[in-house]
């Protein structure tokens, strides 16, 4: 129960990796606030937490909208307090070959996957500075390190957040706040379930462990980075990818 007494905010906790992170932090004793873009999604999170006997709830948050962020902050302050563990996990893909990519596809991915990290971190950092303790974990992607055809927007956002992670880590390290990234390879979630059989088989050939990862395996890395065992680790990227990419 290394996270007992801590409030953890996990964006995009309605499914996939975010859901697994929310449950894993909760199992370690954290009170978990998980976000979804709809009230049905938020209710689903609340039910999942209750079933697992984890304190906390689901709330609605669209990371692209300032009003939505402000409303979520008000709710957190009313019912809990600001988080000392922030997991920036919410993200989308809008894939297209670069020359065909529409401005909307570029903007949507940069706003959801990168600007959101700026906004959410900024809003949570002040209370962490006051408390002289905080853990910020940003979810990147192997594609941020390797690139991927059809994903220039997604790769740019996921690489960009690694730079942000290192810069903020340097700014707040003296206050006992660590900022790290977890970089998953190909994980079995909604995001990868649409891959064609052919694409999936090609991918598997590039993964030494010859399987997709599980959301729980990414969650374990996040739990570690938030734990006392990782107190002296900051500005790092922890790759969880079955050996697919070795920096
Ligand atoms: P997912 O199953 O598609 O879930 C995405 C989550 O993000 C959902 O909870 C969704 O909420 C939320 N979300 C989407 N747009 C949002 C917005 N504007 N505001 C707030 N929340 C929003 O994704 P996943 O596969 O679990 O991926 C989780 C993280 O891991 C992402 O950062 C992703 O880039 C990264 N990742 C995934 C893989 C993979 O193979 N799956 C690989 C590398 C990195 P709703 O349910 O309400 O839509």
Boltz pocket constraint, residues with backbone or C-beta under 6 A from the ligand:
constraints:
  - pocket:
      binder: B
      contacts: [[A, 11], [A, 12], [A, 13], [A, 14], [A, 15], [A, 16], [A, 17], [A, 18], [A, 35], [A, 36], [A, 37], [A, 38], [A, 41], [A, 61], [A, 62], [A, 63], [A, 64], [A, 88], [A, 89], [A, 90], [A, 91], [A, 92], [A, 112], [A, 139], [A, 140], [A, 141], [A, 142], [A, 183], [A, 184], [A, 185], [A, 186], [A, 187], [A, 188], [A, 189], [A, 190], [A, 191], [A, 192]]
      max_distance: 6.0
